[in-house]
Amino acid sequence: MSLSAFLLAAGSTPSPSPSETRTPAVPSIEEAQESATQAASWVEQNWSTWLAIGLRVLLILVIAAVLRVAVRRAITKLIDRMNRTAQAVDGTALGGLLVNVERRRQRSQAIGSVLRSVASFLIMGTAALMVLSTFEINLAPLLASAGVAGVAIGFGARNLVTDFLSGVFMILEDQYGVGDSIDAGVASGEVIEVGLRVTKLRGENGAIWYVRNGEVKRIGNLSQGWSTAHVEVTLRPEEDLVRVKALLTEAGEAMAKEEPWNEMLWGPVEVLGLDSVLQDSMVLHVAAKTMPGKALGIERELRWRLKQALDAADIPIIGGPPLPVDDEPAADPTAGVAAPSAYANPVSPESRAATPLSPPPSVTK
């Protein structure tokens, strides 16, 4: 045997077999009994706490769900009652507000949706915080983080928040609705849709305007309450005012008895008196209270009828710009060209006679 083989044989140790390294040590029966006893004692000590926490969480969730359903149903019944009340009374009982079916439907739908969403958010958010506190989780860092995130989102989306809040208050206060003719400053027209963020208007030329609710600083509603039709009649100053007033009143009464004007006129056609008296004319003011948004059409019809009544009584209506006279000579178009040079350096006849004429300039060859 060589020296290297001897040293290798002397220094080597037998390695364990793979089966010996992979086989875990089997616990004894005493160790298994001890582990089971410890687990059972731990469960026995904590099961009451777990049961109490589970029952508390279940109770919180059940109460939140029942309260949410009850609040949403109460809001729905309240909106339905408001709709029935609006249908049962006329516009004057609602503070001069004339509503239609589509406007009432959209307004109630928007108000109900907002109230239900707010109620659900508050109830479920409070329930979630109570569940977290049941598990003994510190809510202070969570609330602080939520506050910081809310402030950051508020600054980043301030226009969106402004539009949303403005839309909510516009709907709650019923500043306008579907079918109203409004002047919102940035655009004017008929309201075709009211949203929480954007209001859609149809202009006079048919264009649809999308107006953000946060951009509206003032609103002129031409469809709330009542409107007034104004008509001015210009006559000769020598006409009999008593006779003219009787004719105009009779024409207005006849108009108020015919359809559809009897529904659009909310008051009698009245001759309010003289607006002005001049040397060659006098102006009578005729007015009538009308349905909102119908004043323009009633003014046109009223002018037509008043003109017919005055023509039948041989009472002429005067006024308007004066007509051109044919005998006047036509203006010379070249007069305005020579006038500036004549008036630019005026010379009197005496100075013209005293001033000798200057000789023509000599021509140098």
URPE-V284533 format. One record per pair of residues at least 6 apart in sequence whose C-alpha atoms are under 7 Angstrom apart, sorted by the first residue. I is the first residue (numbers start at 1). J is the second residue. D is the distance in Angstrom with one decimal. If there is no record, write none. Layout:
# URPE-V284533
((I & J & D) (I & J & D))
This chain:
# URPE-V284533
((53 & 134 & 6.6) (57 & 131 & 5.8) (60 & 127 & 6.3) (61 & 127 & 6.7) (64 & 123 & 6.2) (64 & 124 & 6.5) (64 & 127 & 6.3) (68 & 120 & 6.0) (68 & 123 & 6.5) (72 & 116 & 5.6) (75 & 112 & 6.6) (76 & 112 & 6.6) (79 & 108 & 6.1) (79 & 112 & 6.7) (91 & 97 & 4.9) (91 & 98 & 4.7) (96 & 224 & 6.5) (96 & 225 & 4.1) (97 & 224 & 5.3) (97 & 225 & 5.3) (98 & 224 & 6.3) (98 & 225 & 6.8) (102 & 178 & 6.6) (103 & 177 & 5.3) (103 & 178 & 4.5) (103 & 179 & 7.0) (107 & 171 & 6.4) (111 & 171 & 6.9) (111 & 172 & 6.7) (162 & 214 & 5.4) (163 & 197 & 5.0) (163 & 212 & 6.3) (163 & 213 & 4.9) (163 & 214 & 4.1) (164 & 196 & 5.3) (164 & 197 & 5.0) (166 & 213 & 5.7) (166 & 214 & 5.7) (167 & 195 & 6.7) (167 & 196 & 4.4) (167 & 197 & 5.7) (167 & 213 & 5.6) (168 & 196 & 5.9) (176 & 221 & 6.7) (177 & 191 & 6.5) (177 & 194 & 6.6) (178 & 191 & 5.0) (178 & 192 & 5.2) (178 & 193 & 5.8) (178 & 194 & 6.8) (179 & 190 & 5.9) (179 & 191 & 5.3) (179 & 192 & 6.2) (180 & 190 & 5.6) (180 & 191 & 5.5) (180 & 221 & 7.0) (180 & 222 & 7.0) (180 & 223 & 5.2) (181 & 189 & 5.5) (181 & 190 & 4.4) (181 & 191 & 6.3) (181 & 221 & 6.1) (181 & 222 & 5.3) (181 & 223 & 5.7) (181 & 293 & 7.0) (182 & 188 & 5.7) (182 & 189 & 5.8) (182 & 190 & 6.4) (182 & 219 & 6.6) (182 & 220 & 5.4) (182 & 221 & 4.4) (182 & 222 & 5.7) (183 & 189 & 6.7) (183 & 219 & 5.7) (183 & 220 & 4.8) (183 & 221 & 6.5) (184 & 216 & 6.0) (184 & 218 & 6.0) (184 & 219 & 4.7) (184 & 220 & 6.4) (185 & 216 & 6.9) (185 & 218 & 6.5) (185 & 219 & 7.0) (187 & 209 & 7.0) (188 & 203 & 6.2) (189 & 201 & 5.5) (189 & 202 & 5.2) (189 & 203 & 4.4) (189 & 204 & 6.3) (190 & 201 & 5.3) (190 & 202 & 5.2) (190 & 203 & 6.6) (191 & 200 & 6.0) (191 & 201 & 4.6) (191 & 202 & 6.5) (192 & 200 & 5.7) (192 & 201 & 5.7) (192 & 202 & 6.8) (193 & 199 & 6.0) (193 & 200 & 5.2) (194 & 200 & 6.5) (197 & 212 & 6.1) (197 & 213 & 5.8) (198 & 210 & 6.2) (198 & 211 & 5.5) (198 & 212 & 4.5) (198 & 213 & 5.6) (199 & 210 & 5.8) (199 & 211 & 5.2) (199 & 212 & 6.3) (199 & 213 & 6.6) (200 & 208 & 6.6) (200 & 209 & 5.6) (200 & 210 & 4.8) (200 & 211 & 6.3) (201 & 208 & 5.5) (201 & 209 & 4.9) (201 & 210 & 6.5) (202 & 208 & 4.4) (202 & 209 & 6.2) (222 & 292 & 6.5) (222 & 293 & 5.9) (223 & 292 & 4.4) (223 & 293 & 5.1) (224 & 292 & 6.0) (225 & 292 & 6.4) (226 & 289 & 6.8) (226 & 290 & 6.0) (226 & 291 & 5.4) (226 & 292 & 4.6) (227 & 289 & 5.9) (227 & 290 & 5.2) (227 & 291 & 6.0) (227 & 292 & 5.0) (227 & 293 & 6.6) (227 & 295 & 6.0) (228 & 287 & 6.7) (228 & 288 & 5.7) (228 & 289 & 4.6) (228 & 290 & 5.6) (228 & 295 & 5.9) (229 & 287 & 5.4) (229 & 288 & 5.3) (229 & 289 & 6.5) (229 & 290 & 6.7) (229 & 295 & 4.8) (229 & 296 & 6.8) (229 & 298 & 6.6) (229 & 299 & 5.5) (230 & 286 & 5.9) (230 & 287 & 4.6) (230 & 288 & 7.0) (230 & 299 & 6.5) (231 & 285 & 6.1) (231 & 286 & 5.1) (231 & 287 & 6.3) (231 & 299 & 6.3) (231 & 303 & 6.8) (232 & 283 & 6.3) (232 & 284 & 5.6) (232 & 285 & 4.8) (232 & 286 & 6.2) (233 & 283 & 5.5) (233 & 284 & 5.1) (233 & 285 & 6.6) (234 & 281 & 6.5) (234 & 282 & 5.6) (234 & 283 & 4.4) (234 & 284 & 6.4) (234 & 317 & 5.8) (234 & 318 & 5.7) (234 & 319 & 6.2) (235 & 281 & 5.6) (235 & 282 & 5.4) (235 & 283 & 6.4) (235 & 316 & 6.7) (235 & 317 & 5.1) (235 & 318 & 5.5) (236 & 280 & 6.3) (236 & 281 & 4.7) (236 & 282 & 6.1) (236 & 318 & 6.8) (237 & 280 & 6.2) (237 & 281 & 5.1) (237 & 282 & 5.4) (245 & 271 & 6.5) (247 & 309 & 6.6) (248 & 306 & 6.1) (249 & 269 & 6.6) (249 & 270 & 6.6) (249 & 271 & 6.9) (251 & 305 & 6.3) (251 & 306 & 6.3) (251 & 309 & 6.6) (252 & 269 & 5.1) (253 & 269 & 6.8) (255 & 261 & 6.5) (256 & 262 & 4.7) (256 & 265 & 6.5) (264 & 290 & 5.6) (264 & 291 & 5.0) (264 & 294 & 6.9) (265 & 289 & 6.2) (265 & 290 & 4.5) (265 & 291 & 6.3) (266 & 289 & 5.3) (266 & 290 & 5.0) (266 & 291 & 6.3) (267 & 288 & 6.1) (267 & 289 & 5.1) (267 & 290 & 6.9) (268 & 288 & 6.0) (269 & 287 & 5.9) (269 & 288 & 4.7) (270 & 286 & 5.7) (270 & 287 & 5.6) (270 & 288 & 6.2) (271 & 285 & 6.0) (271 & 286 & 4.5) (271 & 287 & 6.6) (272 & 285 & 5.5) (272 & 286 & 5.8) (272 & 287 & 7.0) (273 & 284 & 5.7) (273 & 285 & 5.7) (274 & 283 & 5.6) (274 & 284 & 4.5) (274 & 285 & 6.1) (275 & 283 & 5.4) (275 & 284 & 5.8) (275 & 285 & 6.1) (276 & 282 & 5.7) (276 & 283 & 5.4) (277 & 283 & 6.6) (310 & 316 & 6.8))
